[in-house]
Each structure stands twice: as C-alpha cells, then as structure tokens.
C-alpha cells in the first residue's frame, strides 16, 4: 500500500483512500486489501455530467487546432510520468512492468495522433446537380462522451477515446473499472496538470465517476451523453446497448474476442512460436485480443505443439514487478474459477490439457498465478467457441485451407485474427471478403498488440465499434450536409417544378 500511495502522490493524486469508502481495492499481486475509495452516488454522477455539459458549451467553440494544443501538453505530461504511471498500472492490473509502460506509451501515441488530427477534421465537397449550387459536409462537436473501460487496459483504452474526443470538441465522463480506479484518478490528475494555465480549457473537461455496474448503467441512460463508448465483455455490451438505444443515443462497443490464428504448412515456426506465445500469455491472457484458438495444418501440428509446450514451460511466472517476469497473476479469484471451469470442460469434451496449474499458492494464497494451458482439442467444440479471459490456448487441426477459414469464422466473436503463411494466395484470401470475418486480420504476426494508427474494433458479438486511428474520429462528431445556393435562381432537386402562379 505504501508504494501505491507514493505513486499516487507522485502522479498528483493526494490521499485517495477513504476510511468511509465503499469501493474496496485489492492487489492482484498478493491478494491483499489495499484500502477503499468512495463510489459516486447517483447525484454525484449527475453533477459530474452536468459539469461536462457546461464545459462542452465552451469547448466546442475553441478552434480544433487549439484543442489539439491541450492534447499535446497532455502527451508531454504522460511522457514525464511514463515510469510511475506504468508501475501503477502494473500494481492495479498485475500485468508485467514492460506491458504497464507499454500501455502508457500507447497513450502518448494516441495523443500524438490526435494533435495531428486536430487539423484534419474535414469533410467532403460534392458536386450539385443544380446550377449555381455547392454541396459540402461539415463536422461539429457532438456532446460530452461517456467512456466505460475495463480493468485489463485501464488507461490506454480511455486515452484512445479521450484524446480523440477532446480534439473533436467533446468533454469526457469516464467510468473506469471498479478494479482499477487509481489509474483513472492519476490520469485525471495528469490531465489537470496539462490544463493548468491553458486559458481555453474550461473546468470539467475530464470527469471520473467511480462505481460498479450501476454507475455504468446511469451513464448509458443519460441523454446528455450523445455517445457512450463501452469496453468490456459481450455480456456487458448486451446490458448497456439497449439502454443507450432506448434513448436513441450512439453506442460504440468494444467487446469480447475469441481470436484465432491459422498456421499453414508453409508457416515459419521460428516466427510463429514467439508470436503465439506473447499473444496467448500477454496480460495473463486477459486481453480482448488474446490468442485463444490455434487452427493448425496437420502437417505441422506435432512440431508446433512441442515447441509451444517448451516455450510455455520456459516462461517466468510471478511477481510482475520483477524485470524477468513474463506473466503475472490473473486479476482475481473469479477469473481463476473461470479458468478452472474452462479446463475441466475442455477435458470433458475430449481435450488434452498441458499446463494449467495454479502456481505460488503457498506464497500468495489470496492471489491467482497459473501456468498457461495448451489444450489439444479433437474438434472446435463448445468450450473453444466461448471466450475465457485467461491464458488458455485451444489447438485444432485442419487439412483443407477452406475448412480452416470456416472453422476460424465459426464463433460468435469477430475481433482479431491472424494467419502464418508464406503462401501469397493464402494470405490474400484470409484478408479478403471470403477470409477472416474479424475487424482485425494480420499476416505473420499475432492478433494482439494493435497500433493506434489503425481503427481498432471487431464485428459480430465483438460489438462493431471502432476506436483509435484511421477515421474513427467520426464517431465523436456530428455531420451536417450543407447546400449553398450562390445563384439568383431556385432550381429544385430531381428536376421538380413548383410554381406559385
């Protein structure tokens, strides 16, 4: 707890813990209770949205490049705080230090992207069918944006939304996971540092609402939030999306992924094995883009399975603060129980499980370290078609490439995918209309570790939302189509005649 309080103080969060708090904090590293925070009541959350609305009325009038200057300053604050914020991410989530720092770097990257974006929020000019007329589209700030994030990427996913929202003219009301609230308070404090002496920035541009599912439901139901961007499980999306839709609001959903990789006979296994290992065990398998299904040609299946077993056995699993650790703990006991249930079900469905043991239980009886599991399945049975947020990698074999693609697509989720091949036809087919049905499709790299320059998101039960790069900014703005008549006549569209005489 002393280290957490020291990091919070360094990052500008003074004395966050409350004796009268109702939001318990727990370390996934050792399982110990670290303290309590005070969750926001309904009235407190309502007030924070109201403050964001007031900020919106001013912020939308600030020129977009000037808004980008504030995000540039925020990026500089993040650069200066990369080490302590990355370490706080590790303490709250249990991910290794390298990943904690990498998550902060992702925040810095999206700030750089958003600064450039602030000078490119442009629309199209279209030819009009009417003489003396011009058509164009313009983009305007939308409203305050509600952002609901998950524990596994407690700061990067918020930054994807916040950096783009703010340059688009939209304040942000953020409901972080109740498992990782301190990193949210730290990000808010760093943003406030960036906004100091920035005369164009009104108070309330970034609001943090602490609480659980009830707080998320309140944001989903609040008509003052024109867009709600929610990241989490498919179950969470099914609960929130109807609430937003019921008030005809916009919903941007980033939900679960049951991500697959096809390994073809021509695959370079020296390339594939480390890529598969990182994708399967990074963040202890608790990424929405974690690799969960291997679809391997039978000609290379035995060799690949043996190399993966050796790679998993070499992984250093333990305290994520140690520099040689490659996988930290699961977030909590609930995640461990899901891990055990999935492996038991896989055995019942004919799977052969390698690994999957609980580790370090004597040293950390209240924390949940496990060895990653490789599960050789006779077919893609029911358990392999469901996402378990843990380091479980199901391996199935195929003979015909078309069957491999069909197996890959035969799950409800459609987030990320990859293929390892040196065959140009296979690669291009996988990326084409008859190939992977996911929002992310990669060749000769794993499905995880997306860069911010591309739009991030998936299809089917993965939600259909897009965040971060490309043209994802359009979700955070409203579009107006404009027609300007600079002639002295009034021709009507479609050649309609309407005479008053």
C-alpha positions in Angstrom: 0.0 0.0 0.0 2.9 2.4 0.7 4.1 2.0 -2.8 0.7 2.7 -4.2 0.3 5.8 -2.1 3.7 7.0 -3.1 3.0 6.6 -6.8 -0.4 8.3 -6.4 1.3 11.3 -4.7 3.9 11.5 -7.5 1.2 11.5 -10.1 -0.8 14.2 -8.3 -3.5 12.1 -6.5 -3.3 13.2 -2.9 -4.6 10.8 -0.2 -7.1 8.9 -2.4 -8.0 6.2 0.1 -11.0 6.7 2.4 -11.8 5.1 5.7 -15.5 5.6 4.9 -15.2 4.2 1.4 -17.5 1.6 -0.1 -15.3 0.7 -3.1 -12.7 -1.9 -2.0 -9.3 -2.1 -3.6 -7.3 -5.3 -3.8 -3.9 -6.1 -5.2 -3.9 -8.9 -7.8 -0.1 -9.4 -7.0 -0.6 -10.6 -3.4 -4.3 -10.6 -3.0 -4.2 -8.1 -0.1 -6.8 -5.4 0.5 -5.1 -2.1 -0.1 -7.9 0.2 1.0 -11.2 1.8 0.0 -12.4 4.6 -2.3 -15.7 6.3 -2.1 -18.0 5.4 -5.0 -20.0 8.3 -6.6 -23.7 8.4 -5.7 -26.3 8.9 -8.3 -26.5 12.6 -7.5 -22.7 13.0 -7.6 -22.5 11.3 -11.0 -25.4 13.5 -12.3 -23.5 16.6 -11.1 -20.3 15.5 -13.0 -22.3 15.0 -16.2 -23.8 18.5 -15.7 -20.3 20.0 -15.3 -19.2 18.2 -18.5 -22.2 19.7 -20.3 -21.2 23.2 -19.2 -17.7 22.6 -20.4 -19.0 21.4 -23.7 -20.7 24.7 -24.4 -17.4 26.5 -24.2 -15.0 23.8 -25.5 -17.0 23.3 -28.8 -16.2 27.0 -29.7 -12.5 26.6 -29.3 -10.8 26.0 -32.7 -9.8 22.4 -33.2 -6.0 23.1 -33.6 -6.2 24.9 -30.2 -7.9 21.9 -28.7 -5.0 19.8 -30.1 -2.5 22.0 -28.3 -4.1 20.9 -25.0 -3.7 17.2 -26.0 -0.1 17.9 -27.0 0.5 19.2 -23.4 -1.2 16.1 -22.0 1.1 13.9 -24.1 4.1 15.7 -22.6 2.8 15.1 -19.1 2.4 11.4 -19.9 6.0 11.3 -21.2 7.2 12.7 -17.9 5.1 10.3 -15.9 5.6 7.1 -18.0 7.5 5.2 -15.4 5.3 5.9 -12.3 2.0 5.6 -14.2 3.2 2.4 -15.9 4.1 1.0 -12.5 0.8 1.9 -11.1 -0.9 0.1 -14.0 1.2 -3.0 -13.0 0.1 -2.7 -9.4 -3.6 -2.4 -10.2 -3.8 -5.0 -13.0 -1.0 -7.4 -12.3 0.4 -7.1 -15.9 4.2 -7.1 -16.1 6.2 -3.8 -16.0 7.0 -3.9 -19.7 3.3 -4.0 -20.5 2.4 -1.4 -18.0 4.9 1.0 -19.5 3.8 0.0 -23.0 0.3 0.9 -22.1 1.4 4.5 -21.2 3.3 4.6 -24.4 0.1 3.8 -26.2 -1.5 6.8 -24.5 1.4 9.0 -25.7 1.0 7.7 -29.2 -2.7 8.5 -29.4 -2.0 12.0 -28.1 0.4 12.5 -31.0 -2.1 11.1 -33.4 -4.9 13.4 -32.0 -2.7 16.5 -32.2 -2.3 15.9 -36.0 -6.0 15.0 -36.3 -7.0 18.4 -34.8 -6.0 20.0 -38.2 -7.7 17.3 -40.3 -11.4 17.2 -39.1 -12.5 18.0 -42.7 -15.5 16.9 -44.7 -16.1 16.4 -48.5 -17.2 18.8 -51.2 -19.7 17.1 -53.5 -21.0 18.3 -57.0 -24.5 19.5 -57.0 -27.0 18.7 -59.8 -28.3 22.2 -59.6 -26.5 25.1 -61.4 -25.1 27.7 -59.1 -25.1 25.4 -56.1 -22.4 23.8 -54.0 -22.7 20.9 -51.6 -20.4 20.1 -48.8 -20.3 18.3 -45.4 -19.1 19.8 -42.1 -18.2 18.1 -38.8 -19.1 19.6 -35.5 -18.6 18.6 -31.8 -21.2 16.1 -30.7 -21.7 16.3 -26.9 -20.0 15.1 -23.7 -18.9 11.5 -24.3 -19.4 8.7 -21.7 -16.4 6.3 -21.6 -16.7 3.0 -19.7 -13.5 0.9 -19.5 -12.3 -2.5 -18.4 -9.6 -3.5 -15.9 -7.2 -5.1 -18.4 -6.2 -1.8 -20.2 -7.2 0.7 -17.5 -5.6 3.8 -19.2 -4.9 3.1 -22.8 -8.4 2.5 -23.9 -9.6 5.6 -22.1 -6.9 7.6 -23.9 -8.0 6.3 -27.3 -11.4 7.8 -26.6 -10.4 10.9 -24.6 -7.6 12.2 -26.9 -9.8 11.9 -29.9 -13.0 13.1 -28.1 -11.3 16.2 -26.8 -9.8 17.4 -30.1 -13.3 16.8 -31.6 -14.7 19.2 -29.0 -16.2 16.7 -26.6 -15.6 16.5 -22.9 -15.3 13.1 -21.4 -17.1 11.4 -18.4 -15.1 8.3 -17.5 -16.4 5.3 -15.5 -13.3 3.1 -15.0 -13.4 -0.5 -13.9 -14.0 -0.7 -10.1 -11.0 -3.0 -10.1 -8.6 -0.3 -11.4 -9.8 3.2 -10.2 -6.5 4.6 -9.0 -5.0 4.7 -12.5 -8.1 6.7 -13.6 -7.6 9.2 -10.8 -4.0 9.5 -11.8 -4.8 10.2 -15.5 -7.3 12.9 -14.4 -4.6 14.5 -12.3 -2.1 14.5 -15.1 -4.7 16.0 -17.5 -5.4 18.7 -14.9 -1.7 19.5 -14.9 -1.7 19.8 -18.6 -4.7 22.1 -18.5 -3.2 24.5 -15.9 -2.6 27.9 -17.4 -4.3 26.8 -20.6 -6.9 29.6 -20.8 -9.0 28.0 -23.5 -9.8 24.9 -21.3 -12.9 25.1 -19.2 -13.2 23.2 -15.9 -14.7 19.8 -16.2 -13.3 18.5 -19.5 -12.4 15.2 -17.9 -14.7 13.8 -15.2 -14.2 10.5 -13.4 -17.2 8.6 -12.0 -16.3 5.8 -9.6 -18.5 2.8 -9.1 -19.6 -0.5 -10.4 -22.2 -1.7 -12.9 -24.9 0.7 -11.6 -22.7 3.7 -12.4 -22.2 2.4 -15.9 -26.0 2.0 -16.3 -26.5 5.6 -15.2 -24.1 6.8 -17.9 -25.8 4.6 -20.5 -29.2 6.1 -19.6 -28.1 9.7 -19.5 -29.4 11.5 -22.6 -26.8 14.3 -22.1 -24.1 11.9 -23.3 -24.6 11.7 -27.1 -22.1 8.9 -27.3 -21.3 6.1 -24.9 -18.1 4.2 -25.6 -18.0 1.0 -23.6 -15.3 -1.6 -23.5 -15.8 -4.9 -21.7 -17.4 -8.3 -22.1 -20.1 -9.3 -24.5 -22.5 -9.6 -21.5 -21.7 -6.0 -20.5 -22.5 -4.9 -24.1 -25.8 -6.7 -24.2 -26.7 -5.0 -20.9 -25.7 -1.4 -21.9 -26.5 -1.2 -25.6 -30.3 -1.5 -25.2 -30.2 1.3 -22.6 -28.4 3.7 -24.9 -30.6 2.6 -27.9 -33.7 3.2 -25.8 -32.9 6.9 -25.7 -31.7 6.9 -29.3 -28.1 7.6 -28.3 -25.0 6.4 -30.0 -23.1 3.4 -28.7 -19.6 2.5 -29.5 -18.9 -1.1 -28.3 -15.6 -2.8 -27.9 -16.5 -6.3 -26.6 -15.0 -9.7 -26.3 -12.8 -11.6 -28.7 -12.3 -15.3 -29.3 -9.3 -14.7 -31.5 -7.9 -17.3 -33.8 -4.7 -17.9 -35.8 -4.4 -20.2 -38.8 -1.0 -21.9 -39.1 -0.4 -23.2 -42.6 2.2 -25.8 -43.9 4.4 -23.0 -45.2 4.4 -21.1 -41.9 7.8 -20.0 -40.4 7.5 -21.7 -37.0 10.5 -19.7 -35.7 8.4 -16.6 -36.3 5.1 -18.1 -35.2 6.1 -19.6 -31.8 7.1 -16.4 -30.1 4.2 -14.5 -31.7 1.8 -17.1 -30.5 3.3 -17.2 -27.0 3.1 -13.5 -26.5 -0.5 -13.3 -27.9 -1.6 -16.2 -25.6 0.0 -15.1 -22.3 0.4 -11.3 -22.5 -1.6 -9.8 -19.7 -2.1 -13.4 -18.5 -4.4 -14.0 -21.4 -6.7 -11.2 -20.3 -6.7 -9.1 -23.4 -9.7 -8.8 -25.7 -7.2 -9.6 -28.5 -5.5 -12.5 -26.7 -5.0 -15.6 -28.9 -7.3 -18.3 -27.8 -7.6 -20.7 -30.8 -4.9 -22.2 -33.0 -6.1 -23.8 -36.2 -3.0 -25.7 -37.4 -2.4 -27.8 -40.5 -2.0 -31.4 -39.6 1.4 -31.5 -41.3 3.0 -29.1 -38.8 0.7 -29.6 -35.7 3.0 -32.0 -33.8 6.1 -29.9 -34.3 4.3 -26.7 -33.3 2.7 -28.3 -30.2 6.0 -29.5 -29.0 7.7 -26.0 -29.4 4.8 -24.3 -27.7 4.9 -26.7 -24.7 8.6 -25.9 -24.4 8.1 -22.2 -24.8 5.3 -22.1 -22.1 7.5 -24.2 -19.7 10.3 -21.6 -20.0 8.1 -18.6 -19.1 8.9 -16.9 -15.9 5.6 -16.5 -14.0 5.4 -14.5 -10.8 5.6 -11.0 -9.3 5.0 -8.7 -12.3 7.3 -6.1 -10.8 10.3 -8.3 -11.3 12.1 -7.5 -14.6 12.5 -11.1 -15.7 8.8 -12.0 -15.2 6.9 -12.7 -18.4 3.4 -13.3 -17.0 1.8 -12.0 -13.8 -1.4 -13.1 -12.0 -5.0 -13.3 -13.0 -6.9 -10.3 -11.8 -8.9 -12.2 -9.1 -10.4 -15.4 -7.8 -13.4 -15.1 -10.1 -11.0 -15.2 -13.1 -9.2 -18.2 -11.7 -12.5 -20.0 -11.2 -13.5 -19.4 -14.8 -10.0 -20.7 -15.9 -10.5 -23.9 -13.9 -14.1 -24.4 -15.2 -13.0 -24.0 -18.8 -10.2 -26.5 -18.5 -12.5 -29.1 -16.8 -15.0 -28.6 -19.6 -12.3 -29.0 -22.2 -11.3 -32.3 -20.7 -14.9 -33.4 -20.8 -15.1 -32.5 -24.5 -12.0 -34.7 -25.3 -9.2 -32.1 -24.9 -5.7 -33.0 -23.7 -4.5 -30.3 -21.3 -0.9 -29.3 -20.9 -0.1 -26.8 -18.1 -3.0 -25.0 -16.4 -1.8 -25.5 -12.8 -2.1 -23.0 -10.1 1.3 -21.6 -9.0 2.7 -19.8 -6.0 -0.3 -20.5 -3.8 1.8 -21.1 -0.7 3.5 -17.7 -1.1 0.4 -15.8 -2.3 -2.7 -17.7 -1.0 -5.0 -14.9 -1.9 -3.6 -14.2 -5.4 -4.0 -16.3 -8.5 -1.0 -17.2 -10.5 -1.3 -20.0 -13.1 0.7 -21.7 -15.8 -0.6 -21.1 -19.3 -2.6 -24.1 -20.8 -2.2 -25.6 -24.2 -5.3 -27.7 -24.9 -5.2 -30.1 -27.9 -8.8 -30.5 -29.0 -10.2 -33.2 -31.3 -12.5 -30.5 -32.8 -13.6 -26.9 -32.2 -16.2 -27.9 -29.5 -18.4 -25.7 -27.4 -15.7 -24.7 -24.9 -13.4 -23.4 -27.7 -16.2 -21.3 -29.1 -16.5 -19.3 -25.9 -14.1 -16.7 -24.6 -12.5 -17.4 -21.3 -10.4 -14.4 -20.1 -7.4 -16.4 -19.1 -4.2 -18.0 -20.7 -5.9 -20.9 -22.4 -4.9 -21.8 -26.0 -7.0 -24.3 -27.8 -5.4 -26.1 -30.7 -7.3 -27.8 -33.5 -6.0 -29.3 -36.8 -7.2 -29.0 -40.4 -6.4 -30.4 -43.9 -8.1 -28.0 -46.4 -7.5 -24.3 -46.2 -11.2 -23.5 -46.8 -12.1 -25.6 -43.8 -9.5 -23.7 -41.7 -11.1 -20.4 -42.6 -14.6 -21.8 -42.0 -13.5 -23.1 -38.5 -11.9 -19.7 -37.8 -15.1 -17.8 -38.5 -17.4 -20.3 -36.7 -17.5 -18.5 -33.4 -19.8 -15.6 -32.2 -17.0 -13.1 -31.8 -15.1 -11.3 -34.6 -12.4 -9.1 -33.1 -8.9 -10.1 -34.1 -7.3 -12.8 -36.2 -4.1 -13.8 -37.9 -2.5 -16.2 -40.3 1.0 -17.5 -40.5 1.9 -18.4 -44.1 4.4 -17.8 -46.8 1.8 -18.5 -49.5 0.6 -15.3 -51.1 -2.7 -16.8 -52.2 -3.5 -18.0 -48.6 -2.6 -14.6 -47.1 -4.6 -12.6 -49.6 -7.6 -15.0 -49.3 -7.5 -14.6 -45.5 -7.6 -10.8 -45.8 -10.3 -10.8 -48.5 -14.0 -10.9 -48.4 -14.2 -14.7 -48.1 -11.5 -14.9 -45.4 -11.4 -13.7 -41.8 -14.6 -12.1 -40.7 -12.9 -10.0 -38.0 -12.3 -6.3 -37.7 -8.5 -7.0 -37.4 -6.8 -9.5 -39.7 -3.0 -9.9 -39.6 -0.4 -11.9 -41.6 2.7 -13.4 -39.9 2.1 -11.6 -36.6 -0.3 -12.4 -33.7 -3.8 -10.9 -33.2 -2.8 -8.7 -30.2 -0.7 -5.6 -29.9 -2.6 -3.3 -32.3 -1.0 0.1 -33.2 -3.1 3.3 -32.7 -2.8 4.3 -36.3 -5.4 1.8 -37.4 -9.1 1.7 -36.4 -9.5 -0.8 -33.6 -12.6 -2.9 -33.2 -14.5 -6.0 -34.3 -17.6 -7.5 -35.8 -20.4 -9.8 -34.7 -20.6 -10.2 -30.9 -17.4 -8.1 -30.6 -19.6 -5.0 -30.9 -18.9 -3.3 -34.3 -17.2 -0.3 -32.7 -14.0 1.4 -33.9 -11.6 3.4 -31.7 -8.2 5.0 -32.1 -6.8 5.7 -35.6 -8.0 5.9 -39.2 -11.3 7.7 -39.4 -12.6 6.6 -36.0 -12.9 10.3 -35.0 -16.2 10.5 -37.0 -17.9 8.6 -34.1 -17.3 11.5 -31.8 -18.7 14.2 -34.1 -22.0 15.1 -35.8 -22.0 15.5 -39.6 -24.0 18.2 -41.4 -24.6 18.2 -45.1 -24.7 21.8 -46.5 -26.1 23.1 -49.8 -25.2 26.7 -50.7 -27.2 28.5 -53.5 -25.0 31.3 -54.9 -27.2 31.9 -58.0 -30.3 34.1 -58.4 -32.5 31.1 -59.4 -34.1 28.4 -57.3 -33.9 25.1 -59.2 -35.2 22.2 -57.2 -33.5 18.8 -56.8 -34.7 15.9 -59.0 -36.0 18.5 -61.5 -39.2 19.1 -59.6 -41.3 22.1 -60.7 -43.2 24.1 -58.1 -44.7 27.3 -59.5 -46.6 29.6 -57.2 -48.6 31.1 -60.1 
